[in-house]
């Protein structure tokens, strides 16, 4: 399931509403450097992938003053997450502070439009095709027929079969020799 990291606001406006994490740029810091610093502080890891997706400039986003926000999608492996209570399913979000629900919707749309870029980060160099299918189904919120998905991915050039077989898996392989592994075309 897709989840987003949120925190509860401690002050007005929107006191006690959940919001996205953010940070103010330091004087000699780029937006990218600021994001790396804030994610390291919050997640206690620097093992993540992030991509800028939009700049939010609507004049009345914040009732206090004019604020411009640069939106990034950051992906982190579940194994690197320490506190799961701060992560919320995207489909079950209640009212959020400011325009943060719109930001999340815009991020999700960007994620869907650029799914193959993000799938490259989420998978190891070699993987069974059902792992890629699971990512596509989670992000796109639809189910694919295994055979059609396989044909679509191979014909699109997104993946290439390695001629190696998945071995020592906890599930029954698709054929007696094992399931073929794939790699992303990078």
N, C-alpha and C positions, 0 to 999 in steps of 0.2 A: 504494500500500500504506500502511496505517496504521503509523506508527512512533512510538516513545516515546523521549524523551531520558533516558538513564541515566548514572550515573557509578559508578566502582568505589570502594568504601569503603576508606579508608586505615587504619582502626583497628577494634578490637573494640568491640562484638560484630559478627559477620558480616564480619570483615576479608576483603577481596578479592572480596566478593560485590557485584553491581550493585544500585543503589538509585535511587529517584527523587530529584530535586533538591528541596531544602527549605530553609527558613531560619527563624531565630528572629526573632520580632517585636521591634523596637526599642521603647523605652518609649513614645514618642509616635507609634506607627505602627499603622495598621489592617492587617488581613490582606491586603486588596487592595493597599495601598501596599507591603507587604513583598513580595508576589508581583511587582509591577512592578519593584521594585528588584532582586530576585534574577534575574528573567528578563533584565533589562538587563545585569546583570553576566555572566551565563552566555552569553547569545545575542548580546550586543553590538548589540541593536536594540530599539526600542520599538514595532515594527510587528507586533503580535499581538493576537489576540482571546482573552479568557478568560472562563470562566463557572464559578462555584462549583457543585459537584455533590453533595458529601456531607461530613459531619463524622465523623471516625473517633475513637471514644471507648473502644474495648475496653480494659479495665484492663491486660491483659498484652501489649499490642502491642510494647512495648519492654522487654526483660528488666532494664534498669537502673532505670527509674522510670516513673511514670504520664505518658504523653504523649498529648496530643490533637492531631490533625492535621485541617486543613481542606483538603479536596480540591478542586482546580481543574482544569478542562480548558483548556489553552492551545493555540490553533491558530496556527501560523506557516507562512507560505509557504516552499516549498522554496528559492526564490531568496534568502531571507534567512538561510538556514542556512549557516554557514561550515565546520563540521566534521561531516561526515556519519558519521564513525566512532563518534560517541557516540549515534547514533540506531539503535534496534533494532526490527525488525518485531515487532509485537504477537503474531503467531502463532508466533514462534520464540523465546520467552523461556525461559531456563533458570531455575534457582532464584534468587530475589532476596532481598535483606535484608529483615528484619522482615516486615510483612504487605503489602509493596509489590505483590506479584502480585495480591492481592485488591483492592487499590486500583485497579490498572489494569483489572481485570475489571469493577469497579463503574463506572469511568469509561467504559469501552467500552459497557456497558449503557445508561448515561445518554446517551451520544452517539447510540446507535441510537434511543432513545426520543425524542430531540429533534433528529433529523436535519435537519429543515427550518430550524431556528434556526441550526445551524452551516453549512448550505449557503449561507445568505445571506451569511455572512462569506467563504466560499471562492470565491464567484463575483463577477465584476464586475456592474455595473448591468444590462448587456445581455449575453446569452450564448446560444450554441446549446444546444438541449435535451440533446444528447448529453453535454455537459459536466456537467450536473446528473445525468444518468443514471449517469455514471462515478462521481460522488461517492456516490450511493445504492448502487451495486453494491459499491464498496470498503468502505463502512461496514457495510452489511447483509450482506456476503459472499454475495451471490446475483446471478444474472443476470436481467435483465428483457428481455422482448420490446419492441423499440423502439416499435411502434405502441401496445401496451397501456400502456407507461410514459407516452407522450405523452398519451393519453386520461386516464389516472389523474391526472397532474399538472394538466392543464387543468381537469378536473372538480372537483378538490379545492380549486381556488382558490389554490394555492401559486404558480403562474406565470401570466403573461398574455403572449399573443403580441403582439409590437410592430408587426407588419406591415412590419418592415424585414428585409432579407435579409443574411445573412452573405456577405461578399465577400472576394476575395483570400486564400483559404485554401489550404493546401498539399495538401489532399485534394479529391477530386471532390465537389461539392455534391450534396445529395440530389435536387435537381431542377435543370433548366437555368438557372433564374432565381436559384438560390442557396437555401440553407437558411434558414428563418425564425429570427430572433432572438427571445428571450424575456426577460422581466424578472421578478424575484421580487416578489411582493406583500409589501410591508413594513408 
